[in-house]
Amino acid sequence: MLIYKSGSTGEALELSGKNIKAHLRTSDLYDYEWEVEARRLGLETRVTAFAKKQAEHTLVTDFIGNKQERKEAANRLFEITERDIIEKKAGKLYLGDYYKECYIISGKNKGIQKRSNVVQMEMGIYAENPFWIKEKFLSYSIFEGTENGFLEFPFDFPFEFSGQKKGVATLNNDHYVEVDFKLTIYGPVVNPIIYIRDHPYKINTTVEENEYLVIDSEKNTVKRTLKNGTVVNEYNNRSFENSVFKPIPPGIHNVLWNGGFGWDILMKQKRSEPKW
């Protein structure tokens, strides 16, 4: 299933549905390329680095139905994607469990096809970040009471709580390389510290009740949000001895913290192509 989610409105539009159907089998969405940096050493060439530039794709899409249905579907897709461009808020193109942040920057009308109820459009896609991303979310709750378990809630969450003992748990990065993350710490807590695979992620600040602090390894930011919504920059209060932006390596890792505060982590698993 192919879905475009607007960056400006959050609206999601299925591109493999009844009135809009993309040609996935003939698309280049699985194509990728690494740029090679190399230098000459005598008669040999040695690779010095690999890099990626922005990605561009072409996607042919059919608008299906009677004249009114085709018109409504085409106008809806155009207005959503045009607004994202004007507001400079990239949308997300979802393919299965993965998404790519992108803009739809061009459209070429190929006219009515052999079937009179189909109008075809060739769309150009631009992605500043060329990677496909899958997000994995884990939550670690406040320990309360005995060593037998964590805080219980009268309703279900769409994810699993990790850990069985006070401040002791595991974290599974089931990707094949290290990943960036967003780590969110919920107050109240003073000078929170979390060990992941023996590496300390520590911020020297106070997070009050109903406040939260976010470490974003990809953006290299540390920000605390107050009860009234004000955002405080805590970058200079991070630990300088051990980087709080160190990516999470692949594998299953031990996690330690004092169990007195809740936190969760969103890991971003990146690939050059989405999983087949």
N, C-alpha and C positions, 0 to 999 in steps of 0.2 A: 504494500500500500504506500502510495506517495501522497504526502500532505505538505502544504505550505502554510506556515503559521506566521502571521504578520508581526513584525517587530514594533509597529506603532500602535496597533489596536489589540493584539493578542488573538485576533480572529483566525480560526483554522479553516482551510479550504482543501477538500479532498481533490487531488488531481488524478485519481484513478477510480472515479465514481460514475454515476449515471449520466450526468450532463457534461462532465469534463473528464477526458481520458488521455493521459500522456502515453507516448510510445516508449515504454521503458526498455523493451527488448532491443530497440535500435538506438537508444540514447548513449551518450558518452559519460554518464554519471559515474561509471566505474573506472574511467580512465584516470591515470595520474602520472606524474613525472617528477623526478628529483633532478635538480641541477648539480652538476659535478664541478668542483673547483680542483684543479690539478696544476702541477708545475713540472717542468722538464728537469730531469737529472741525467745528464749525458744522453744516452740513447733511450732512456726509459722515461715513463711518465708516472708520477706518484700522485695519488689522490690526497688532497689536503683537507677537504671538507665537502659536505653535502648540504644543499639548501633547497628551500621550496619558495616558489613565487606564487602569486595569486592564481586562483583557478578560474577558468572560463569553460562553461558547458553550453551545449545546445540541446533543447528539448522540444520536440514536436508534440503538439497537443491538439486533440479533436474536441470541438464543442458540438455536442450531440443533442438532437431534439427538434421540435418545430421552431419556427423563426423566433418566436418570443422567448422560448427556453434557451436557445443559443445566444440571443442577445443579452439576456439577464446573466447567464454564466460568464460570458466574455467581459461584460461591464464590471461584474463583481471582481473577477480576477485582476483586471486592469486597475481598478480604483484602489484595491488593497495594496498591490505592488507599487503603484505610482506614489501612494502616500508614504510608504516606507522609504522610497528614494528621496522624496522632498524633505522628510523629517530626519533623514540619515540614520534610520534605525533598521538595521539588517533583519530580515525575516529568517526563519529556519525552515529548510527543506528536509522533511523527515522521510527516510527510506528505511522501513523496518524499525529497528531499535536505534538507528543512528540518524543524526541530523548534521546539516552543513549550514552555517550562517552565510547568507547570501542576499543578493538583490537580483530581481529580474529586470534587466536593463534594456532589453530590446524585444520587439515583436514584429514578425513579418507575416502578413496575412497571405496565406496560400490559396484562399478562396474556397468555394464549395467543391467538395470531392464528388466522386462518382455516385456515392449515395447522397441524395439531395438533402438529407437531414444532417449532414456533417460539414462543418466549416473547420478548416485546419489553420493552426497558427504555429510558427516556428519562433520559440522564445530563446533569448540569450540570457545566460545566468553568469553573474560575477560574484566570486567569493574571495574576499580579502584574506581570510584564513582558509587555506586549501584543504584542511583536514575534515574528515567525518568524525563525529563525536558521539560516544555513548556515555550517559551519566549513570553512575552507581551511587546510591544513597544509603548510608548507615547511620543509625541513631543510638546514642549511649545515654541512658537515663540516670537520674539521681538515685543513688542507693539509699534505701530506707529499711530500717528494721534489722532482721537477721541476715546471715550470710547466704540464705537460701535463694534470694531472688531480688529483683529490682521492683521499682514502683509499678503497680498495676493500674490500668485505666479501664473504665467501664465501657470502652468502645475499641474497635480495631483500627490500627493504622495500616496504610498501604505499604508498609515496610516492616522489617524485623528489628526488634531491639536486641543489641548484642551484649554479651557478658553474663556471668553467673555469680561472681563474687564482687565484693566491694572494690571498685577501682581496678578490676582485673578483667580483661576481655581480649578478643582477637579482632583483627581487621584483615579482610581478604581482598587484595587487589588481584583479581583474576585476569588481568591484562598481561601482555607479553613484555611490556616495558614500563618504566616508571611513569607516573601520572601527576598532572597538576590537580589542585583541589581547592575547595572552599570549606574552611573549618569554622563552624559557628559555635560559640560558647555562650551559654545562658546564665545570667546572674540569679542570685547574688553569689559572687566569688571574688576573692582578693588574690591578685598575682597568679592567675591560672596557669597551670603547667600540665601538659599531656605528653607522655612518652609513647612514641610509635616506633617499634623496632629499636628501642633504646635511645632514640633521638628525641631530645626535649623540644617541644614547641611551647615557648613561654612568653607571656606578655606581662610586664610590670605595671599593672593598673588595677583599678577596682571596677568591677561590673556590678551595678546595683540590681536589685530585684526588678523584673520586667524590662531589663535592658539586655542587649546581646552584642557580642563582639565577633567580627568576621575577619579571618585571615584568608586572603585570596592569593595563592601562590602564583597564578598566571599573571595577575596585574601588579604583584608586589605591593599590596596594600593591606593595612590593618585599620579597621574602622569599628567604632563602637556607636550603636544607635541607642539614644536615650528614650525614656518613656514618652516624651513629647514628640519624638520623631527626629530630633536634632542629631546630626551625624558628627562624631568627634574623631579627628585623625589621631590614631594611636601608633603611627608608624615609628616614631622616635622612642616609644616605650617597649618596643620589641626587644627580645634578647639579642645582644650583639655577639655573644659567645658562640651560640649555635643558631643557624639560620632557621627562622620560622617559615621560610618559603621552600625548604627542601622538599622536592617531589617525593611521593610515596613509591617505593620500589615494588616490583612485582612479587607476589607470594602472600603467604599467610603470616601475619606479624602479631606479636604480643603487644597489648596496649595497657598502659598503666596511668591512673590518675587517682586523686584522693576520694573519688566517689561522691563528693559533696556538691557537685554541680552537673548539669546535663549538657551534652554537646552532640553535635552531629557533623558528618563530613560528606561532602559531595565530590566524588572523584570523576575526572573527565578522561575517559579512555579514547585516545585519538588513533585513527587509522587513515592511510592514504586512500583506501577504498572501503566502502561499507562491507560488512560480512555478507558473503553469498548465502 
